[in-house]
């Protein structure tokens, strides 16, 4: 329900983004987070979004608390 309200805001609730705003879904990871559990949560969120059958302007933001490998610099 929160995801639906955040992405669609069907009741025009001021606690959620308006139709013209980009939405951000934040996923926070830290050293205690099991990466496969995080993957399962992400897949569940994506499935829920797909069930909404609506194209909305949103992005995922991952807050890395030191568990993701650093990119290799060339």
Buried (B, 14 or more C-beta within 10 A) or exposed (E): EEBBBBBBBEEEEEEBBEEEEEBEBEBEBEEEBEEEEBEEEBEEBEEEBEEEEEEBEBEEEEEEEEEEEEEEEE
